[in-house]
Amino acid sequence: MGDFWHVCMNLMTGSGGVLMMLAMIVFWIGVVVLLALGVRWLLRQGGGPRKGGAEDALRIRERRFAAGEMDRKEFEERRRTLLGDSSDS
């Protein structure tokens, strides 16, 4: 029993104790980082209404129209659809 006690005390003091302390610090830093990443991932999953919606889609259409990827007729049709305006001009 006396030898076992000495071995345990040697592990907790000296270089063994320092290594154990560093391992514990690295472990808790890892736990905190994983928790932070988990919370960030959950928040990015979009648990609520997204801001923008039709406005973001309309901005994309405006950019595409400005770049010449669609003509005025197509742009106006899609704009009316996004804004919910079904009247034909």
PABALO-879745 format. One line per 10 residues: number of its first residue (from 1); their letters; for each residue x, y, z of N, C-alpha, C. Coordinates in pm, 1 decimal. Atoms other than C-alpha are relative to their C-alpha. Layout:
BEGIN
NUM) A) X/Y/Z/X/Y/Z/X/Y/Z ~ ...
% end
This chain:
BEGIN
1) MGDFWHVCMN) 82.8/-119.0/0.0/0.0/0.0/0.0/86.8/124.8/0.0 ~ -88.8/-114.0/-6.7/287.5/234.2/75.1/60.1/33.6/-135.7 ~ -54.6/-25.0/133.0/438.3/192.0/-272.6/-104.3/61.8/-91.2 ~ 108.2/-54.8/81.7/102.5/260.2/-439.4/-20.7/147.6/31.9 ~ 18.3/-138.3/-42.4/65.8/580.1/-237.6/112.1/88.6/-54.7 ~ -113.3/-76.6/52.7/413.7/696.8/-341.1/-12.8/21.6/-150.6 ~ 17.6/-12.7/144.7/338.5/628.2/-709.3/-107.2/105.2/-29.3 ~ 107.6/-99.5/20.4/12.9/828.7/-686.2/49.3/140.2/29.4 ~ -51.0/-131.2/-37.0/187.4/1117.6/-513.3/99.9/49.9/-103.9 ~ -96.0/-40.2/103.2/463.9/1119.2/-777.3/-71.1/45.5/-126.6
11) LMTGSGGVLM) 75.7/-41.4/117.8/204.6/1143.2/-1054.8/-64.2/137.3/19.5 ~ 67.9/-126.0/-25.9/35.6/1439.4/-886.9/96.5/113.4/29.2 ~ -100.3/-103.7/-23.6/357.5/1625.4/-815.2/110.2/-15.3/-103.4 ~ -110.0/9.4/94.9/659.8/1699.9/-1026.5/-49.2/9.2/-143.5 ~ 32.6/-10.7/142.7/652.0/1656.3/-1403.5/-131.1/-70.7/-32.2 ~ 126.7/68.6/23.1/359.0/1411.0/-1390.3/-118.6/89.3/30.8 ~ 108.2/-91.0/-37.1/142.4/1668.5/-1216.2/-17.0/112.0/-101.1 ~ 5.8/-106.2/100.1/230.3/1936.3/-1469.2/-66.1/-52.6/-126.5 ~ 60.9/58.8/118.7/139.6/1703.3/-1756.2/-149.8/-21.9/19.2 ~ 142.3/19.6/-27.3/-190.3/1616.1/-1590.7/-74.3/132.6/-2.5
21) MLAMIVFWIG) 62.7/-131.0/-2.0/-266.3/1983.5/-1536.4/-15.9/53.5/-142.3 ~ 8.2/-45.5/138.8/-188.1/2068.8/-1901.2/-105.7/-78.4/-77.3 ~ 101.4/81.8/66.5/-403.0/1777.9/-2021.5/-140.0/45.2/39.9 ~ 130.1/-46.3/-48.1/-691.6/1903.0/-1807.9/-36.5/134.2/-63.7 ~ 25.0/-130.1/62.3/-656.0/2257.0/-1945.8/-37.4/-17.9/-146.8 ~ 30.4/25.7/141.4/-649.4/2129.4/-2304.8/-138.7/-62.5/-13.9 ~ 130.9/63.2/3.5/-953.6/1912.7/-2233.8/-111.7/102.7/14.3 ~ 106.5/-97.6/-23.5/-1163.2/2201.2/-2096.9/-6.1/104.6/-110.0 ~ 1.7/-91.7/115.1/-1056.1/2433.4/-2377.6/-73.1/-67.4/-116.4 ~ 68.5/74.5/105.3/-1172.0/2164.6/-2621.0/-150.5/-5.8/22.7
31) VVVLLALGVR) 143.1/3.4/-31.3/-1506.3/2134.0/-2442.4/-64.7/134.9/-29.6 ~ 54.2/-133.6/23.3/-1561.7/2511.4/-2454.6/-8.6/29.3/-150.4 ~ 0.9/-23.4/145.3/-1467.4/2527.6/-2824.7/-112.0/-80.2/-65.9 ~ 107.2/81.6/57.6/-1702.8/2240.9/-2910.5/-137.3/55.9/32.6 ~ 127.8/-61.5/-36.7/-1986.4/2405.4/-2719.0/-26.8/126.1/-82.2 ~ 16.2/-122.5/78.1/-1927.2/2737.1/-2896.0/-33.9/-32.7/-145.4 ~ 28.9/39.9/137.2/-1922.1/2565.9/-3236.7/-140.9/-57.8/-12.2 ~ 135.8/55.5/1.3/-2240.3/2378.2/-3149.5/-106.4/108.2/5.1 ~ 96.0/-110.7/-8.1/-2422.7/2695.4/-3050.7/-1.8/77.5/-130.4 ~ -8.5/-72.2/128.0/-2300.5/2870.0/-3366.5/-73.1/-76.8/-109.6
41) WLLRQGGGPR) 65.8/82.5/100.2/-2421.1/2578.9/-3580.4/-151.3/4.9/17.5 ~ 144.1/-5.1/-25.3/-2763.1/2580.0/-3412.8/-59.6/133.6/-41.7 ~ 50.9/-131.5/37.8/-2802.3/2953.2/-3465.7/-5.0/16.5/-151.4 ~ -1.4/-10.4/146.2/-2713.9/2918.1/-3833.5/-103.9/-89.3/-66.3 ~ 100.8/87.6/57.7/-2979.5/2650.7/-3882.6/-129.0/75.0/-30.1 ~ 115.3/-83.6/34.6/-3233.9/2932.6/-3900.3/-125.5/-37.9/74.8 ~ 117.2/29.5/-79.4/-3475.0/2874.8/-3618.6/-93.0/119.1/10.6 ~ 89.7/-114.4/-3.4/-3693.5/3167.2/-3713.1/-12.2/62.0/-136.6 ~ 17.2/-62.4/131.4/-3802.2/3394.8/-3990.5/128.1/67.4/-45.3 ~ -118.4/-63.9/56.0/-3525.7/3509.0/-4216.4/-35.7/140.7/-42.3
51) KGGAEDALRI) 26.9/-136.5/42.5/-3495.3/3875.7/-4279.4/23.8/10.4/-149.8 ~ -17.5/-18.5/143.2/-3527.5/3991.8/-4634.2/-110.5/-67.6/-77.8 ~ 98.6/74.1/75.6/-3724.4/3723.6/-4812.8/-10.7/50.9/-142.0 ~ 24.6/-50.3/135.3/-3876.1/3882.5/-5123.7/96.0/113.4/-34.4 ~ -93.1/-110.2/27.8/-3649.3/4185.6/-5086.4/134.7/-52.4/-46.2 ~ -127.8/57.7/42.4/-3337.0/3969.6/-5110.1/-11.0/-56.2/-141.0 ~ 19.2/55.9/133.2/-3477.2/3788.9/-5413.5/-10.7/111.8/-103.4 ~ 13.4/-112.8/92.8/-3567.7/4121.3/-5572.4/136.3/63.8/-27.5 ~ -135.1/-55.1/20.4/-3214.4/4251.6/-5518.7/81.8/-88.2/-93.9 ~ -70.9/91.9/90.4/-3076.7/3940.4/-5688.4/-47.8/21.8/-142.4
61) RERRFAAGEM) 55.5/-23.9/133.9/-3312.2/3999.4/-5983.5/50.2/133.1/-56.7 ~ -49.6/-130.1/46.4/-3206.4/4364.6/-6002.2/144.9/-10.2/-46.1 ~ -139.9/18.1/37.5/-2841.9/4261.6/-6011.0/11.8/-75.0/-132.5 ~ -3.0/77.6/124.5/-2909.6/4004.7/-6283.3/-46.9/84.3/-118.0 ~ 48.7/-88.6/106.2/-3107.2/4261.4/-6485.0/108.9/100.3/-39.2 ~ -105.5/-98.0/25.8/-2827.6/4516.1/-6449.5/117.8/-64.0/-74.4 ~ -110.8/69.0/65.5/-2573.7/4255.5/-6563.1/-38.8/-48.6/-140.1 ~ 43.9/41.7/132.4/-2782.8/4183.3/-6873.7/-36.0/-146.5/-10.0 ~ 34.2/141.9/1.5/-2874.5/3828.4/-6771.5/-148.0/-23.2/-29.2 ~ 141.7/11.7/32.8/-3247.0/3897.9/-6824.5/-46.9/131.5/-60.3
71) DRKEFEERRR) 51.6/-121.5/62.7/-3450.8/4142.7/-7029.3/-104.1/66.7/90.6 ~ 92.8/-78.2/-81.6/-3694.4/4405.3/-6898.2/-130.9/-76.2/24.7 ~ 127.1/71.7/-14.5/-4004.1/4190.7/-6961.4/11.7/-108.0/107.5 ~ -20.6/106.4/-99.1/-3866.9/3895.3/-6761.8/18.6/59.3/139.5 ~ -22.3/-64.9/-129.7/-3748.6/4128.6/-6484.9/-131.5/48.3/59.4 ~ 127.6/-53.1/-49.6/-4091.9/4295.4/-6455.7/-93.3/-112.8/43.4 ~ 85.0/113.2/-36.5/-4273.5/3959.6/-6450.4/42.9/-58.9/134.4 ~ -49.9/57.8/-125.6/-4053.4/3824.5/-6175.0/-15.5/96.5/116.3 ~ 19.6/-100.5/-105.2/-4071.1/4150.7/-5978.9/-143.6/-1.7/48.8 ~ 141.9/4.2/-39.2/-4452.4/4140.0/-5985.1/-29.3/-126.5/80.9
81) TLLGDSSDS) 21.8/125.4/-72.6/-4446.9/3777.4/-5873.6/55.0/8.7/142.0 ~ -61.3/-9.3/-133.0/-4209.5/3849.2/-5584.9/-75.2/95.7/91.2 ~ 70.3/-99.0/-82.5/-4405.6/4153.1/-5468.2/-147.3/-33.6/18.3 ~ 139.0/39.7/-16.0/-4739.5/3973.8/-5499.6/-98.1/83.2/-79.8 ~ 84.3/-84.2/83.3/-4874.2/4214.6/-5760.4/-38.9/-79.9/-124.3 ~ 42.2/83.9/112.5/-5082.0/4010.5/-6007.9/-62.7/79.0/-111.9 ~ 61.4/-80.6/105.5/-5214.0/4302.2/-6212.5/95.1/12.9/-118.8 ~ -81.5/-11.0/120.5/-5092.0/4314.7/-6572.3/1.1/144.3/-45.4 ~ -11.5/-138.6/42.8/-4962.0/4652.1/-6688.3/7.2/6.3/-149.9
% end
